[in-house]
Amino acid sequence: MTFLKSHKKAFITVLCLICAAIIGVTAMLRFQPTKAESILGYVITPLQGLFSRAANFVDDKKIYFSQIADVQAENALLRRENAALLEENTRLNAVRKQNDILTELFNIANIYSDLPKEAAYIIAKDPGNWYNSYIIDKGERDGFAKNMIVLTGGGLAGKITEAADSYSRVVSLIDDTSSVSAQSERTGDMGFVRGDARLMLEGKCRMELIPAEADIMVGDTIITSRMSSMYPPGILIGTVLSVSADPVGTKTAIIDPFADFKHMETVLVVTKLFGGQE
Amino acid sequence: MRIVILVLAVILNFIVQSSFFPIIEIFGAKPNTALIIVVCAAIFREEITGALVGFFAGLLYDVFFGRYIGFCALQLCLIGYFCGKPYRDFFKSNLLIPLTLVFVSVAFYNLSYYVAHFLLLARTDFLHYVKQIIFPETAYTLAVTIPLYGLAYLVNKGLDAFEWKRRKMFE
């Protein structure tokens, strides 16, 4: 320690150089977590799991107490709405039956029920404010691998970017580094759904590079496209909130994802890889 | 003893930060408590300790969430080093110095993060990022600094007394 104190400048320089070396090495060849990372994971992740379960419990209770007054008013409203919905439901059931017959005719496989899925629990979230990524409590030994896609709440949540032995890292759809080839369900217009740090805090993302002549409207459903090499086609992403024209001639839409990133506790991981790298 | 407490503080803080903080976020912003711990360690224990605590706290974050391993370690170890510089120049009971240091550190942390991860990808809309991300985080972190610094001050006082007693015992 006294030796270090007399060579402060040399010490900090060496420490910085070590950091720079690690950055250089990992930026160039970042594939799978090393053994050291996996061992660290064994120590840290169980504790994170414990803490996030406790946090979710507190969160639930917080909501419980703060909303008890609103709930009664809401209940009365919901009763009235329920009657209307019941009527609508019977009508829609008839439509669904019709749809089933038509789907069979077109021979479109139901993409969701065909996929092998495995549930995982979110045990940690990136504590920084720039990115949006999660640690889930299952990893390579449960059959997870890099680039597997992650679903939640009926929609796309993101993909696995790193699978260690006992945990994996999921980069979410609204993370600034995420990009998914997508299309409008109604018209088939293509574009790219990208995360944006400025929209991330509201849980939204944007769809870029939509052709100028595309007929895309507020309320349209956006799904993964058939052009994507990593995502299976037809996975629900979100709905269009607003559309604006770019100066370069394309259109950009703000997307409200089906996944609720604020209150996500469990996710479904599709344990199958689709083709190559993107 | 001091080392044990510092290691425990860094690890426990990381776990709490990554699993508990989503429920205390305000407007999507979360306080950067790891940075506060690094600044506190530097204030009470000079440059070397500050740099080492920063290095390991940053590395822990990088291993789990970092886009490039070592980037956060570099940021925090520089912050720890420079915050340890004015070690001899002020009374530790004064709250203004830690607040200033944390403010400068958070600003440096976020600016370097922005430059390395966003500006280099041609995201030039700097003011928007300041408004949406940097400003809320800075304000929240400064608010959290006050109680955390108080806690660190008490812990440091206790440790000083403990070490003083032990030294007298052996002399």
HADDOCK unambig.tbl for C-alpha pairs under 7 A between the chains (distance, minus, plus):
assign (segid A and resid 8 and name CA) (segid B and resid 48 and name CA) 6.95 0.50 0.50
assign (segid A and resid 16 and name CA) (segid B and resid 74 and name CA) 5.96 0.50 0.50
assign (segid A and resid 19 and name CA) (segid B and resid 70 and name CA) 4.93 0.50 0.50
assign (segid A and resid 19 and name CA) (segid B and resid 71 and name CA) 6.81 0.50 0.50
assign (segid A and resid 19 and name CA) (segid B and resid 73 and name CA) 6.56 0.50 0.50
assign (segid A and resid 19 and name CA) (segid B and resid 74 and name CA) 5.46 0.50 0.50
assign (segid A and resid 20 and name CA) (segid B and resid 70 and name CA) 6.87 0.50 0.50
assign (segid A and resid 22 and name CA) (segid B and resid 69 and name CA) 6.32 0.50 0.50
assign (segid A and resid 22 and name CA) (segid B and resid 70 and name CA) 5.49 0.50 0.50
assign (segid A and resid 23 and name CA) (segid B and resid 68 and name CA) 5.56 0.50 0.50
assign (segid A and resid 23 and name CA) (segid B and resid 69 and name CA) 5.39 0.50 0.50
assign (segid A and resid 23 and name CA) (segid B and resid 70 and name CA) 5.02 0.50 0.50
assign (segid A and resid 23 and name CA) (segid B and resid 71 and name CA) 6.17 0.50 0.50
assign (segid A and resid 26 and name CA) (segid B and resid 68 and name CA) 6.17 0.50 0.50
assign (segid A and resid 26 and name CA) (segid B and resid 69 and name CA) 6.08 0.50 0.50
assign (segid A and resid 27 and name CA) (segid B and resid 68 and name CA) 5.52 0.50 0.50
assign (segid A and resid 37 and name CA) (segid B and resid 63 and name CA) 6.56 0.50 0.50
assign (segid A and resid 48 and name CA) (segid B and resid 15 and name CA) 5.54 0.50 0.50
assign (segid A and resid 48 and name CA) (segid B and resid 19 and name CA) 6.01 0.50 0.50
assign (segid A and resid 51 and name CA) (segid B and resid 16 and name CA) 6.97 0.50 0.50
assign (segid A and resid 51 and name CA) (segid B and resid 19 and name CA) 5.94 0.50 0.50
assign (segid A and resid 51 and name CA) (segid B and resid 20 and name CA) 6.71 0.50 0.50
assign (segid A and resid 52 and name CA) (segid B and resid 19 and name CA) 4.68 0.50 0.50
assign (segid A and resid 52 and name CA) (segid B and resid 20 and name CA) 6.06 0.50 0.50
assign (segid A and resid 55 and name CA) (segid B and resid 19 and name CA) 7.00 0.50 0.50
assign (segid A and resid 55 and name CA) (segid B and resid 20 and name CA) 5.36 0.50 0.50
assign (segid A and resid 59 and name CA) (segid B and resid 23 and name CA) 6.39 0.50 0.50
assign (segid A and resid 123 and name CA) (segid B and resid 19 and name CA) 6.43 0.50 0.50
assign (segid A and resid 124 and name CA) (segid B and resid 18 and name CA) 4.97 0.50 0.50
assign (segid A and resid 124 and name CA) (segid B and resid 19 and name CA) 4.66 0.50 0.50
assign (segid A and resid 125 and name CA) (segid B and resid 18 and name CA) 5.00 0.50 0.50
assign (segid A and resid 125 and name CA) (segid B and resid 19 and name CA) 6.12 0.50 0.50
assign (segid A and resid 126 and name CA) (segid B and resid 18 and name CA) 5.84 0.50 0.50
assign (segid A and resid 126 and name CA) (segid B and resid 65 and name CA) 6.13 0.50 0.50
assign (segid A and resid 127 and name CA) (segid B and resid 17 and name CA) 5.71 0.50 0.50
assign (segid A and resid 127 and name CA) (segid B and resid 18 and name CA) 5.04 0.50 0.50
assign (segid A and resid 127 and name CA) (segid B and resid 30 and name CA) 6.93 0.50 0.50
assign (segid A and resid 129 and name CA) (segid B and resid 29 and name CA) 6.21 0.50 0.50
assign (segid A and resid 129 and name CA) (segid B and resid 30 and name CA) 6.61 0.50 0.50
assign (segid A and resid 129 and name CA) (segid B and resid 133 and name CA) 6.47 0.50 0.50
assign (segid A and resid 198 and name CA) (segid B and resid 129 and name CA) 6.51 0.50 0.50
assign (segid A and resid 198 and name CA) (segid B and resid 132 and name CA) 6.24 0.50 0.50
assign (segid A and resid 201 and name CA) (segid B and resid 28 and name CA) 5.21 0.50 0.50
